[in-house]
Amino acid sequence: MEQSFFAITNTGRIERFRGEELEHLRGNGQGERKSFERIYDYDVYNDLGDPDSNIELKRPVLGGTQHPYPRRCRTGRPRSKTGKSSTVYVPRDESFSEVKQLSFQAKTLYSGLHALVPSLSTAIVDRNLGFPVFSAIDDLFNEGLSLPPLRAKGLLRSVLPRLVRVIKDAEADILRFETLQQWTEWPLKSKLDPDIYGPPESAITTDIIEQEIKGFMTVEEAIKQKKLFILDYHDFLLPLVEQVRELEGTTLYGSRTLFFLTIDGTLRPLAIELTRPPIDGKPQWRQVYTPSWHSTAVWLWRLAKAHVLAHDSGYHQLVTHWLRTHCATEPYIIATNRQLSAMHPIHRLLHPHFRYTMEINALARAALINANGIIESCFTPGKLSILVSSIAYDQHWQFNLQALPADLIHRGMAVEDPDSPHGLKLTIEDYPYASDGLILWDAIKGWVTDYVNHYYSESSLVESDKELQAWWEEIRTVGHADKKDEPWWPVLKTKEDLVEIVTTIVWITSGHHAAVNFGQYPYAGYFPNRPTIARNNMPTEDPSDPEWELFLEKPEVTLLKCFPSQIQATTVMTVLDILSSHSPDEEYLGQTIEPAWAEEPMIKASFEKFKGKLMEFEGIIDGRNADRTLRNRNGAGIVPYELLKPTSESGVTARGVPYSISI
C-alpha cells in the first residue's frame, strides 16, 4: 500500500496495526540488539573509548548535564569493565545496500591507489616524522613512494583495511594517492573570566587595523559599512589550550582572524591574533600577525595562518560537519521511526532524507571519532576532539538556527529585506554558499509547502495529529534531551510551523551536508591548503636561542615541523577522498520520485515542479561560475563553486546534493 494516511483518519484494524508496529519498533529498552532487528531506541555516546584495552583510551560519556550531546541509537551491547559499551548495531532498515557496501570497499581501494602515502616503513618507525622539504609534499602528491611489504597493525590497517589486503594480493609496490561572521563590536574583547584567562582586551588595536586599510576608511566606518568580518575561535578554544598542550605532538591557541570586504567583493585578511592563557606559572601571551613584505614577518604570517587553518579544519570536521549534520540528525531518524507510522505522509516525505545515515554514523563511531581514531590522531585537539563538539553543541547549537536564512542572519551575513530575492540581502553579495544555498532552500521549501498543504488542508489538522505531535515532542525532549528546556525550539501548531521544521531537516540532510562534505578532498586534500593540526608553537612564543636561530636561518623548516606529520597528512588525504566520494547508487535530490509520492497526482505534479526548479538551478550555477564579476568563484586558479549543484557522477566531483547524509 503506497497511499499515505494520518492516524486520525484510520479506524479498526489499520489503526491497531499502526500502533502495534510502532510499539514493536520502539522496543522495551532492554537486551542487546541483533543485526536482524528493527528496534529504534536512544542512548548516550558511551562507546567512543576503549578503557579495557588501555586506560589512556578512556573517554567521557557524551550526553547529560556534564557533556550535553544529541542521542544516538541504543545498541544494548555489553558494557566494558570500566563503563564503555563494546560493536555497533544499526536497525536493519538503515543498513547499506549491497551496492553501497561494494562501492565503499571499492572507493577505499581507489582512494589509496591515487592517494599520496608516505613510505609505510618510515611512517611506522616514526609517526612524528614530518616532511623534510616542500618538494617532498609535491613528490608525494604526484608520484607516491615505494611501499614495503605490509606488516603494520593498528592505525594504518584500520584506515585502509581493504586497500592493504588488495595491494598485498596484487604484490604492488607503489601506493598513490561555516563560522565566518560579520563583526560589529569594537574594540575586540574576550568574554572569558580575566582572573583565569588573563586580560580580556584584544591585542588587535585600531591602529593595527587602520594601518592595513589605510586609504580606504577608518575602523568605525568599516564597521558601519559592514566591511569587517571575523573568524573567531578565541573564547571557544582558549579554555582548552592548557589541556591540549599536555598532549604529545600538538599545541593550541585561542585565535581571531579579521578580514576586510574589498570593493571587488573579496575578503582580504588583515590580522591574526594568537593567545595563550596563563599556564605553568607564565602570564598570558598573545601576539598579532599581519601581512608583510619583510621576510621575517612573511614567514610568521604563514605560520600564524597554519595555526588558524588547523583550528578551522578541526571546527569544520567536528562541528560544522559531524555535529550539525550526522550527529544532530540521528535523533530525527529515531523519532521518525518510533512515532510516525510508515504510512504517515511526513514519514514518507522524510524517509529518503535518512537513507544510510545511521549506518555511516556507526562507522564514524568505530573509526573516525573514537578514541585514538582518525580525528584524534590527526587533528589539533587530539583526544579532546569529540569533547570540542560537545562544547559546541552546548554553547552554539540551536535547531532554529539550522535553517539557512536564520543561520545567515545570525552570523550577520544577511539581513531581512522583503525587496530582495529570497527576502534576504546578503552582506557579501558574492558569497557562493549563501547565494546558491538560498535558491536551493527556496526550492526545497516550495516542495515541502506543496506537500504539507496537500495533506493538511488546515492548521487544526497539525495540532490534532497525535503521531506528528509525539514525533516533535520526542525529538525535543528525548533525542535532544539536553536542550529540551531551551526557549528557541519552534512550536508545532500550524501548517507553517510544520513546513519550517521539515524544510530545516531536509536542508540539513541534503544541501548543508553536501556543501560541507563533498568538497573536502578537492579543497583540503592537498594538506598545506588546510592543515588539520599545528604541532609546534609559534617561534615568537618564549623562544629559545636555538629555535629562533633555526627560524631565522631556515624558516621553511619551522613551518614544515608545524605541519602534520607524514602519516597524519596521508591518513587525512585518504579519508577525505573517501568521504568526498559519491557512490554509484547515490540518490540525488529531486532526481527520482518516491513510489508513495507518485501515487498522489497532486504530489507527483509538485515533485515535477521541484525537479524542474533544480534543473534550472544547475544552469544558474553554471552562469554564475562563468561571470567574471564574481571574483569568489571566477578567476585564475579559482575553483568554480559547484557544491550545491544537485546532480553528479559517481566519485569525487565536488558537486551533487544527495537526499541524505549517506557518507
Secondary structure, 3 states (H helix, E strand, C coil): CCCCCCHHHCCHHHHHHHHHHHHHHHCCCCCCCCCCCCCCCEECECCCCCCCCCHHHCCCCECCCCCCCCCEECCCCCECCCCCECCCCCCHHHCCCHHHHHHHHHHHHHHHHCCCCCCHHHHHHCCCCCCCCHHHHHHHHHCCEECCCCCCCCHHHHHCHHHHHHHHHHCCCEECCCCCEECCCCCCECCCCHHHHCCCECCCCHHHHHHHCCCCCCHHHHHHCCCEEEEECHHHHHHHHHHHHCCCCCCCCEEEEEEEECCCCCEEEEEEEEEECCECCECCEEEEECCCCCHHHHHHHHHHHHHHHHHHHHHHHHHHHHHHHHHHHHHHHHHHHHHCCCCCHHHHHHHHHHCCHHHHHHHHHHHCCCCCCHHHHHCCCHHHHHHHHHHHHHHCCCHHHCCHHHHHHHCCCEEECCCCHHHEEECCCCCHHHHHHHHHHHHHHHHHHHHHHHHCCCHHHHHHCHHHHHHHHHHHHHHCHHHCCCCCCCCCCCHHHHHHHHHHHHHHHHHHHHHHHCCHHHHHCCHHHCCCCCCCCCCCCCCCHHHHHHHHHCHHHHHHHHCCCHHHHHHHHHHHHHHCEECCCCCECCCCCCHHHHCCHHHHHHHHHHHHHHHHHHHHHHHHHCCCCCCCCCCCCCCCCCCCCCCCCCEECCCCCECCCCC
